[in-house]
Amino acid sequence: MTTEGNIKKDEGNKLWGGRFDGSTDPVMEKFNASISYDKTMWKQDIQGSIAYTTALHKANLLSEDEHKTILTGLQSVEKEWFTNTFIIQPGDEDIHTANERRLKELVGDVGGKVHTGRSRNDQVATDMKLWLRDHITHITPHLIQLVQVLVNRAERDKTILMPGYTHLQRAQPIRWSHWLLSHAWPIVSDLDRLKALYHRINTCPLGSGALAGNPFNIDRVALAHHLGFREPTNNSLHAVSDRDFVVEYIFWSSLVSIHLSRLAEDLTLFSSREFGFVQLSDAYATGSSLMPQKKNPDSFELIRGKAGTLTGNLCGFLMVMKGLPSTYNKDLQEDKVKMFETASTLTGILQVAAGAMDTLKVDENACLKALSEEMLATDVAYYLVKKGMPFRTAHGKAGEVTRLSEQLGCPFSKIPLEQLTKISSLFTEDVSTIWNFEHSVEQYKAQGGTALTSVNSQITDATAFITNFTLQ
């Protein structure tokens, strides 16, 4: 066969080829094709075709024999993908074309009936929702595992005290476990958001056609339920162009990555010699090609960096969506690239974060050594408040105590009582009880505080949440 004949044959394989007489420019062919990445959805594409074939049969558009023949063929195609024996051909511009082309090779022209009333527009939207739904089911245990690691560490390390920071300046004493849980609760919120996202994803576009709907009396409710969706979409124009679920997923992933980036930033600082609070396991650190002594927190730095990549995916795809005219436009082919990359990156981030957190070592002495008595200045104010002084006045008096400590060159506990009484007569011998870091953290017993009872309550609540969490 001539080269022209080969081109004509490839053009004939296209689902849209009947309208065109000339061949596609090879550069345009490659530019237009999405099979290199949308083949990831082979399972979902066949799943949708099986359900749609059954819907066609129920609508009396396929005989019993045709129905069985097509289902058998689709199962054979599925097996080829599963066993990695499916061969992509030059004319397979996307996963839909590839699967239908192979189906017709296996069962003959009857395979072409599977596309009756269906468009790649509603097909790809369905495939993507099925794929994303499967991905969410897969990624949820990783989120739960990360919360579990943080909770387990909080339970194990409840006695460790450390500085709490604002503006990266030492502020007040807190429990290390309280700090750990401060990074667990955002992931709990992320799980809540994911559940709501899963609900919104779980509507079925199949049966919307190219844009106007389906003319063949397809039972879309039964079709949706066959595929595990809660209901069909309500408007065919909206169904084929809707990518809000992709935007929302990438936004959600970006937010998760930002939460983990902040965790990574803290631990990158805490692992430095200047802090010395934690040491990463060798499994989650690397060295320097020049400086043998280095142990770099690359796991946390990569998490921090990849948060920027995911946020970039979000901004990039939002710009694709901005100002598109109604229904399907080929611009939307960018959706899968961003969705797949985001899903893969986030899965890696979660696994590395859980492993690094589970294996790092905490230096309790270094954390304790970092505490200094000027961090008890707020406790001085609270001491005076408990004796009846208005807080704003007490705040000023505590500031005077801080200044006096600096002038005398001694910690709070070494300031003579007679010097304190010059600042306020409310200072008495019992002021010595507040020069204690354990005493300081234990006064914060209100819900959400750093006292041991509150930390225990947080552990109980977080454990109950992840134990009972479901997407449905």
C-alpha positions as CSV (number, residue, x, y, z in Angstrom):
1,M,0.0,0.0,0.0
2,T,1.3,3.5,-0.8
3,T,2.1,6.1,1.9
4,E,-1.0,8.0,0.8
5,G,-3.0,4.8,1.3
6,N,-1.6,4.4,4.8
7,I,-2.5,7.9,5.6
8,K,-6.1,7.4,4.3
9,K,-6.3,4.3,6.5
10,D,-5.2,6.1,9.6
11,E,-7.6,9.0,8.8
12,G,-10.4,6.4,8.5
13,N,-9.7,5.1,12.0
14,K,-10.6,8.5,13.5
15,L,-14.0,8.8,15.1
16,W,-14.4,12.1,13.2
17,G,-12.7,11.2,9.9
18,G,-15.8,11.0,7.6
19,R,-16.0,14.7,7.1
20,F,-12.4,15.1,6.0
21,D,-10.8,14.3,2.7
22,G,-7.2,15.4,3.2
23,S,-4.7,14.1,5.7
24,T,-3.7,15.7,9.0
25,D,-0.3,17.4,9.1
26,P,2.0,15.1,11.1
27,V,3.0,17.9,13.5
28,M,-0.7,18.7,14.0
29,E,-1.4,15.0,14.5
30,K,1.1,14.8,17.4
31,F,0.0,18.2,18.7
32,N,-3.7,17.1,18.7
33,A,-3.2,13.6,20.2
34,S,-3.7,12.9,23.9
35,I,-3.2,9.1,23.9
36,S,0.2,9.5,25.5
37,Y,-1.4,10.5,28.7
38,D,-5.1,9.8,28.6
39,K,-4.3,6.1,28.2
40,T,-4.1,6.3,32.0
41,M,-7.9,6.1,31.9
42,W,-8.2,2.9,29.9
43,K,-9.9,1.1,32.7
44,Q,-12.5,3.9,33.2
45,D,-13.1,4.2,29.4
46,I,-13.9,0.5,29.1
47,Q,-16.0,0.7,32.3
48,G,-18.1,3.5,30.8
49,S,-18.4,1.7,27.4
50,I,-19.6,-1.5,29.2
51,A,-22.3,0.4,31.1
52,Y,-23.3,2.4,28.0
53,T,-23.6,-0.8,25.9
54,T,-26.0,-2.2,28.5
55,A,-28.0,1.0,28.4
56,L,-28.2,0.7,24.6
57,H,-29.4,-2.9,24.9
58,K,-32.1,-1.8,27.4
59,A,-33.2,0.9,25.0
60,N,-33.6,-1.8,22.3
61,L,-30.8,-0.4,20.2
62,L,-28.7,-3.6,20.5
63,S,-30.0,-7.1,20.2
64,E,-29.1,-9.7,22.8
65,D,-26.5,-11.2,20.6
66,E,-25.0,-7.8,19.8
67,H,-25.0,-6.9,23.4
68,K,-23.1,-10.0,24.4
69,T,-20.7,-9.7,21.5
70,I,-19.7,-6.1,22.3
71,L,-19.4,-6.9,26.1
72,T,-17.1,-9.9,25.3
73,G,-15.1,-7.7,23.0
74,L,-14.7,-4.9,25.6
75,Q,-13.7,-7.5,28.2
76,S,-11.0,-8.7,25.8
77,V,-9.7,-5.2,25.2
78,E,-9.7,-4.7,29.0
79,K,-7.6,-7.8,29.4
80,E,-5.1,-6.6,26.8
81,W,-4.6,-3.4,28.8
82,F,-4.4,-5.3,32.1
83,T,-1.7,-7.7,30.7
84,N,0.1,-4.8,29.0
85,T,-0.4,-6.4,25.5
86,F,-2.6,-3.6,24.0
87,I,-0.8,-2.1,21.0
88,I,-1.4,1.6,20.4
89,Q,-1.6,2.3,16.7
90,P,-0.6,5.6,14.9
91,G,-4.2,6.6,14.3
92,D,-5.1,6.3,18.0
93,E,-5.3,9.9,18.9
94,D,-6.9,9.3,22.3
95,I,-8.0,6.4,24.6
96,H,-11.6,6.5,23.2
97,T,-10.4,6.0,19.6
98,A,-7.9,3.3,20.6
99,N,-10.4,1.3,22.5
100,E,-13.1,1.5,19.9
101,R,-10.7,0.7,17.1
102,R,-9.5,-2.4,18.9
103,L,-13.1,-3.4,19.7
104,K,-14.0,-3.3,16.0
105,E,-10.9,-5.3,15.2
106,L,-12.1,-8.0,17.6
107,V,-15.9,-8.1,17.0
108,G,-16.3,-6.5,13.6
109,D,-18.5,-3.6,12.5
110,V,-21.0,-4.2,15.3
111,G,-18.4,-2.7,17.6
112,G,-19.2,0.7,16.0
113,K,-22.7,0.6,17.6
114,V,-21.3,1.2,21.0
115,H,-20.9,4.9,20.1
116,T,-24.6,5.3,19.2
117,G,-25.7,8.6,20.7
118,R,-22.5,9.0,22.5
119,S,-19.8,11.7,22.0
120,R,-16.2,11.8,23.1
121,N,-17.4,15.0,24.9
122,D,-19.6,13.1,27.4
123,Q,-17.3,10.1,27.3
124,V,-14.2,11.9,28.4
125,A,-16.0,13.8,31.1
126,T,-17.3,10.5,32.5
127,D,-13.9,8.8,32.2
128,M,-12.3,11.7,34.1
129,K,-14.9,11.6,36.9
130,L,-14.5,7.8,37.2
131,W,-10.7,8.1,37.3
132,L,-10.8,10.9,39.8
133,R,-13.3,9.1,42.0
134,D,-11.0,6.1,42.0
135,H,-8.0,8.3,42.8
136,I,-9.8,9.9,45.7
137,T,-10.6,6.4,47.1
138,H,-6.9,5.5,46.8
139,I,-5.5,8.7,48.3
140,T,-7.8,8.9,51.3
141,P,-5.9,6.2,53.3
142,H,-2.7,8.2,52.8
143,L,-4.3,11.3,54.4
144,I,-5.6,9.2,57.2
145,Q,-2.2,7.6,57.7
146,L,-0.5,11.0,57.9
147,V,-3.0,12.1,60.6
148,Q,-2.4,8.8,62.4
149,V,1.3,9.3,62.4
150,L,1.0,12.8,63.8
151,V,-1.5,11.6,66.5
152,N,0.7,8.6,67.4
153,R,3.8,10.9,67.8
154,A,1.7,13.3,69.9
155,E,0.7,10.5,72.2
156,R,4.3,9.2,72.4
157,D,5.9,12.6,73.0
158,K,3.4,14.3,75.3
159,T,5.9,15.3,78.0
160,I,8.3,17.2,75.7
161,L,8.2,21.0,76.0
162,M,9.4,23.4,73.4
163,P,9.1,27.1,72.4
164,G,6.1,28.2,70.5
165,Y,6.8,30.9,67.9
166,T,5.2,33.9,66.4
167,H,7.1,35.9,63.8
168,L,9.7,33.2,64.1
169,Q,10.5,34.7,67.6
170,R,10.2,32.6,70.8
171,A,6.8,33.4,72.2
172,Q,5.4,31.0,74.9
173,P,6.2,27.5,76.1
174,I,4.1,24.7,74.5
175,R,4.1,21.0,74.2
176,W,5.8,19.4,71.2
177,S,2.6,17.2,71.0
178,H,0.5,20.4,70.7
179,W,2.7,21.5,67.8
180,L,2.3,18.1,66.1
181,L,-1.5,18.3,66.4
182,S,-1.5,21.8,65.0
183,H,-0.4,20.2,61.7
184,A,-2.8,17.2,62.1
185,W,-6.0,19.4,62.3
186,P,-5.5,21.0,58.8
187,I,-5.4,17.5,57.3
188,V,-8.6,16.6,59.2
189,S,-10.2,19.6,57.5
190,D,-8.7,18.5,54.2
191,L,-10.5,15.2,54.6
192,D,-13.7,17.0,55.3
193,R,-13.3,19.0,52.1
194,L,-12.4,15.9,50.1
195,K,-15.6,14.3,51.2
196,A,-17.6,17.2,49.9
197,L,-15.6,17.2,46.7
198,Y,-16.3,13.5,46.2
199,H,-20.0,14.1,46.5
200,R,-19.9,16.9,43.8
201,I,-17.8,14.7,41.5
202,N,-20.2,11.8,41.8
203,T,-22.6,12.8,39.0
204,C,-22.7,11.1,35.6
205,P,-22.3,13.1,32.4
206,L,-22.7,10.0,30.1
207,G,-25.8,10.3,28.0
208,S,-25.3,14.0,27.3
209,G,-24.0,13.5,23.8
210,A,-21.9,16.1,22.2
211,L,-23.9,18.9,23.8
212,A,-27.6,18.6,23.1
213,G,-28.4,15.4,24.9
214,N,-29.2,11.8,23.9
215,P,-32.1,11.1,21.4
216,F,-32.3,7.4,22.0
217,N,-34.4,7.1,25.2
218,I,-31.3,6.1,27.2
219,D,-32.2,5.6,30.9
220,R,-29.6,8.0,32.4
221,V,-30.6,7.3,36.0
222,A,-29.9,3.5,35.5
223,L,-26.8,4.3,33.6
224,A,-25.5,6.6,36.4
225,H,-26.2,4.0,39.0
226,H,-24.6,1.2,36.9
227,L,-21.4,3.3,37.1
228,G,-21.7,4.0,40.8
229,F,-22.7,7.6,40.4
230,R,-25.4,9.0,42.7
231,E,-27.3,10.7,39.8
232,P,-27.0,11.9,36.2
233,T,-26.0,15.5,35.5
234,N,-28.9,17.9,35.0
235,N,-27.9,19.8,31.8
236,S,-26.1,18.4,28.8
237,L,-24.5,21.7,27.8
238,H,-23.0,22.0,31.3
239,A,-22.1,18.3,31.5
240,V,-19.8,18.2,28.6
241,S,-18.0,21.5,29.4
242,D,-17.9,21.2,33.2
243,R,-14.4,20.9,34.6
244,D,-15.1,22.5,38.0
245,F,-14.4,19.1,39.6
246,V,-10.9,19.2,38.1
247,V,-10.3,22.8,39.3
248,E,-11.7,22.0,42.7
249,Y,-9.5,18.8,43.0
250,I,-6.4,20.7,42.0
251,F,-7.3,23.5,44.4
252,W,-7.9,21.0,47.2
253,S,-4.5,19.3,46.4
254,S,-2.8,22.7,46.4
255,L,-4.2,23.5,49.8
256,V,-3.1,20.1,51.2
257,S,0.4,20.7,49.8
258,I,0.5,24.2,51.4
259,H,-0.5,22.6,54.7
260,L,2.4,20.1,54.4
261,S,4.7,22.8,53.1
262,R,4.3,24.7,56.3
263,L,5.0,21.6,58.3
264,A,8.1,21.0,56.1
265,E,9.2,24.6,56.7
266,D,9.0,24.2,60.5
267,L,10.9,20.9,60.4
268,T,13.6,22.2,58.0
269,L,14.3,24.9,60.6
270,F,14.0,22.6,63.5
271,S,16.5,20.2,62.0
272,S,19.2,22.8,61.6
273,R,22.1,23.0,64.1
274,E,20.7,26.4,65.2
275,F,17.6,24.8,66.5
276,G,18.6,21.1,66.8
277,F,15.1,20.0,67.9
278,V,14.8,17.1,65.4
279,Q,17.0,14.8,63.3
280,L,15.7,13.2,60.2
281,S,16.1,9.5,59.5
282,D,18.7,8.7,56.9
283,A,15.9,7.3,54.8
284,Y,14.5,10.8,54.3
285,A,17.6,12.9,54.1
286,T,20.5,13.2,51.7
287,G,24.1,14.4,51.8
288,S,26.3,16.9,49.9
289,S,28.5,16.0,47.0
290,L,31.2,18.3,48.3
291,M,30.7,18.6,52.1
292,P,30.7,15.2,53.8
293,Q,29.3,16.4,57.1
294,K,26.0,17.6,55.6
295,K,22.7,15.9,56.3
296,N,20.1,17.8,54.2
297,P,16.4,17.7,54.9
298,D,15.6,17.1,51.2
299,S,12.3,15.3,51.9
300,F,10.9,18.4,53.5
301,E,12.5,20.8,51.0
302,L,10.9,18.8,48.1
303,I,7.5,18.9,49.8
304,R,7.9,22.6,50.2
305,G,8.9,23.0,46.5
306,K,6.2,20.7,45.1
307,A,3.6,22.8,46.8
308,G,4.6,25.5,44.4
309,T,4.2,23.1,41.4
310,L,0.7,22.1,42.5
311,T,-0.4,25.7,43.0
312,G,1.1,26.5,39.5
313,N,-1.1,23.7,38.0
314,L,-4.1,25.3,39.6
315,C,-3.3,28.8,38.3
316,G,-2.5,27.4,34.8
317,F,-5.7,25.4,34.4
318,L,-7.8,28.3,35.8
319,M,-6.4,30.4,32.9
320,V,-7.4,27.6,30.5
321,M,-11.0,27.7,31.8
322,K,-11.3,31.5,31.8
323,G,-13.4,32.8,29.1
324,L,-14.1,29.6,27.2
325,P,-17.2,29.7,25.1
326,S,-20.1,27.3,25.8
327,T,-19.7,23.5,25.8
328,Y,-16.7,21.6,24.8
329,N,-13.5,23.2,23.4
330,K,-10.2,21.5,22.7
331,D,-8.5,23.8,25.3
332,L,-10.0,21.3,27.8
333,Q,-7.5,18.7,26.7
334,E,-5.2,20.4,29.2
335,D,-7.4,19.1,32.0
336,K,-6.0,15.6,32.2
337,V,-2.3,16.7,32.1
338,K,-2.9,18.9,35.2
339,M,-5.1,16.4,36.9
340,F,-2.8,13.4,36.5
341,E,0.4,15.3,37.4
342,T,-1.3,16.8,40.5
343,A,-2.6,13.4,41.6
344,S,0.8,11.7,41.2
345,T,2.7,14.6,42.9
346,L,0.3,14.7,45.9
347,T,0.4,11.0,46.4
348,G,4.2,11.2,46.7
349,I,4.1,14.2,49.0
350,L,1.7,12.4,51.4
351,Q,3.8,9.2,51.5
352,V,7.1,11.0,52.1
353,A,5.6,13.3,54.7
354,A,4.1,10.3,56.7
355,G,7.4,8.4,56.5
356,A,9.6,11.3,57.5
357,M,7.3,12.2,60.4
358,D,7.1,8.7,61.6
359,T,10.9,8.2,61.7
360,L,12.4,11.5,62.8
361,K,14.0,11.8,66.2
362,V,13.2,14.6,68.7
363,D,15.8,15.9,71.0
364,E,13.9,16.6,74.2
365,N,16.9,18.3,75.9
366,A,17.4,20.6,73.0
367,C,13.8,21.6,73.0
368,L,13.9,22.2,76.7
369,K,17.1,24.1,76.5
370,A,15.6,26.5,74.0
371,L,13.0,27.6,76.6
372,S,14.0,30.8,78.4
373,E,12.3,32.7,81.2
374,E,11.4,35.8,79.2
375,M,8.9,33.5,77.5
376,L,7.0,33.6,80.8
377,A,6.3,37.3,80.5
378,T,2.7,36.6,79.6
379,D,2.5,34.4,82.7
380,V,3.6,37.4,84.8
381,A,0.7,39.4,83.4
382,Y,-1.7,36.5,84.1
383,Y,-0.3,36.3,87.7
384,L,-1.3,40.0,88.2
385,V,-4.7,39.6,86.5
386,K,-5.5,36.7,88.9
387,K,-4.8,39.2,91.7
388,G,-7.3,41.7,90.3
389,M,-5.3,43.9,88.0
390,P,-6.8,44.8,84.6
391,F,-5.1,42.9,81.8
392,R,-3.9,46.0,79.9
393,T,-2.3,47.3,83.1
394,A,-0.8,43.9,83.9
395,H,0.6,43.7,80.4
396,G,2.5,46.9,80.9
397,K,3.8,45.7,84.3
398,A,5.0,42.5,82.8
399,G,6.8,44.6,80.2
400,E,8.5,46.5,83.0
401,V,9.6,43.2,84.6
402,T,11.1,42.2,81.2
403,R,13.0,45.4,81.0
404,L,14.2,45.0,84.5
405,S,15.5,41.5,83.8
406,E,17.4,42.9,80.8
407,Q,18.9,45.7,82.9
408,L,19.9,43.4,85.7
409,G,21.2,40.8,83.3
410,C,19.4,38.0,85.0
411,P,16.4,35.7,84.3
412,F,13.0,36.5,85.8
413,S,13.5,34.0,88.6
414,K,16.6,35.8,89.9
415,I,15.0,39.2,90.2
416,P,14.8,40.1,93.9
417,L,11.3,40.3,95.2
418,E,11.9,43.9,96.5
419,Q,12.6,45.0,92.9
420,L,9.4,43.4,91.7
421,T,7.3,45.0,94.4
422,K,8.5,48.4,93.2
423,I,6.8,47.6,89.9
424,S,3.6,46.3,91.7
425,S,2.7,45.7,95.3
426,L,0.7,42.6,94.1
427,F,4.0,40.7,93.7
428,T,4.5,38.5,96.7
429,E,6.5,35.3,97.6
430,D,4.1,33.2,95.6
431,V,5.4,34.7,92.3
432,S,8.1,32.0,92.4
433,T,5.5,29.4,91.4
434,I,5.3,30.9,87.9
435,W,9.0,30.4,87.1
436,N,8.2,26.9,85.8
437,F,7.6,25.9,82.2
438,E,5.5,22.9,83.1
439,H,3.3,25.2,85.2
440,S,3.1,27.6,82.3
441,V,1.8,25.0,79.7
442,E,-0.6,23.5,82.2
443,Q,-2.6,26.7,82.8
444,Y,-3.9,26.4,79.2
445,K,-6.6,23.9,80.0
446,A,-9.4,25.4,77.9
447,Q,-10.3,23.4,74.8
448,G,-7.7,23.7,72.2
449,G,-4.9,24.7,74.6
450,T,-1.5,23.2,75.2
451,A,-2.2,21.7,78.6
452,L,-2.0,17.9,78.9
453,T,-5.7,17.4,79.3
454,S,-6.4,19.4,76.1
455,V,-3.7,17.5,74.2
456,N,-5.3,14.2,75.3
457,S,-8.7,15.5,74.2
458,Q,-7.3,16.5,70.8
459,I,-5.7,13.0,70.4
460,T,-9.1,11.4,71.3
461,D,-11.1,13.6,68.9
462,A,-8.6,13.3,66.0
463,T,-8.5,9.5,66.4
464,A,-12.3,9.2,66.5
465,F,-12.5,11.3,63.3
466,I,-10.1,9.2,61.2
467,T,-11.5,6.0,62.6
468,N,-15.0,6.9,61.5
469,F,-14.2,8.7,58.3
470,T,-15.8,7.6,55.1
471,L,-16.3,9.3,51.7
472,Q,-19.9,8.3,51.4
